[in-house]
C-alpha cells in the first residue's frame, strides 16, 4: 500500500510542476484526477495507513 501513496505523491508533484510551469498541457490534469481517484479508493477500502 505504500507504493500507492508514492504514486499519488509523485502524480501530485508532477501536476504542480505542470500547473506552475505549463508543462505537458492538458495531460497533467488527467494525472491529478488519477491521483484523486487513488486517494478515494484507498479511503473507501479502509486502509488508512500511510
Secondary structure, DSSP 8 states (H G I E B T S, - for coil): -HHHHHHHHHHHHHHHHHHHHT-STTHHHHHHHHHHHHHHHHHHTT----
